[in-house]
Amino acid sequence: MVQTVYLILCILGTILPLSQFVPFIVERGLDINLFFQQLFANHISGFFGMDLFVTSLVLWLFVFWEGSRLGMKNLWIYIASNLLVGVSLGLPLFLLMRQRKLAEIAQKL
C-alpha cells in the first residue's frame, strides 16, 4: 500500500511541475537568467524559491545518509531526479526505493 502511494506521488510529482516548466521552455528556451528572474519576481515567489533550495539540500543529505545506512545503490539517481524535475519527484522516488530496501532487509531476517 505504502509503495503504491509513493509511486502515485512520483507520477504526480513529475507531471504537475513539468506541466508548468515545459511551456516555459517551449516559449522561452532554456533562459536561465529569465528563469531566476521570474522565480524571484516578488517576495512570495522568492519565498517558494528559497524553500525549494533548502528542501533540496535536506533531501540530498537525507538521501546520502539514509541511503548509505541502508546500503542502497545508485543514490545519484535521486539527486538527478531532484535536479531534473524537483523535490516532488526526488523525495517520493527515494522513499519508494527505501521502502523496497526495508522490505528486502526485513525478508532476510
PEDALIN-V572596 format. One record per residue. RES is the residue in one small letter. OMEGA is omega in degrees with one decimal (NA if undefined). Layout:
res=RES omega=OMEGA
res=RES omega=OMEGA
//
This chain:
res=m omega=-178.7
res=v omega=-179.5
res=q omega=177.8
res=t omega=178.6
res=v omega=178.6
res=y omega=178.6
res=l omega=177.2
res=i omega=178.4
res=l omega=174.6
res=c omega=-179.1
res=i omega=178.0
res=l omega=-178.7
res=g omega=174.6
res=t omega=-174.4
res=i omega=-174.7
res=l omega=178.2
res=p omega=-178.7
res=l omega=177.2
res=s omega=176.6
res=q omega=-175.1
res=f omega=-177.5
res=v omega=176.9
res=p omega=175.7
res=f omega=-179.3
res=i omega=-179.5
res=v omega=-177.3
res=e omega=-169.9
res=r omega=-173.0
res=g omega=-179.1
res=l omega=-179.6
res=d omega=-175.8
res=i omega=179.5
res=n omega=178.5
res=l omega=178.5
res=f omega=-179.0
res=f omega=176.0
res=q omega=179.6
res=q omega=178.9
res=l omega=-179.1
res=f omega=-177.0
res=a omega=178.7
res=n omega=-175.9
res=h omega=-178.3
res=i omega=178.6
res=s omega=175.6
res=g omega=175.7
res=f omega=-179.8
res=f omega=177.7
res=g omega=178.9
res=m omega=177.0
res=d omega=179.1
res=l omega=179.7
res=f omega=-179.4
res=v omega=179.8
res=t omega=177.1
res=s omega=177.8
res=l omega=178.4
res=v omega=178.4
res=l omega=-178.7
res=w omega=178.8
res=l omega=179.2
res=f omega=179.6
res=v omega=-176.6
res=f omega=-179.7
res=w omega=-177.2
res=e omega=179.0
res=g omega=177.4
res=s omega=179.6
res=r omega=-177.6
res=l omega=-179.4
res=g omega=178.2
res=m omega=-179.2
res=k omega=175.7
res=n omega=-178.8
res=l omega=179.0
res=w omega=-178.6
res=i omega=-177.8
res=y omega=175.8
res=i omega=178.2
res=a omega=177.4
res=s omega=177.6
res=n omega=-177.8
res=l omega=-177.1
res=l omega=-179.8
res=v omega=179.5
res=g omega=176.3
res=v omega=-178.0
res=s omega=172.0
res=l omega=-175.1
res=g omega=-177.6
res=l omega=-179.4
res=p omega=177.1
res=l omega=177.6
res=f omega=-179.8
res=l omega=176.3
res=l omega=-177.6
res=m omega=175.1
res=r omega=179.1
res=q omega=177.5
res=r omega=179.2
res=k omega=178.3
res=l omega=177.4
res=a omega=178.1
res=e omega=179.1
res=i omega=-179.7
res=a omega=179.9
res=q omega=179.8
res=k omega=-177.4
res=l omega=NA
//
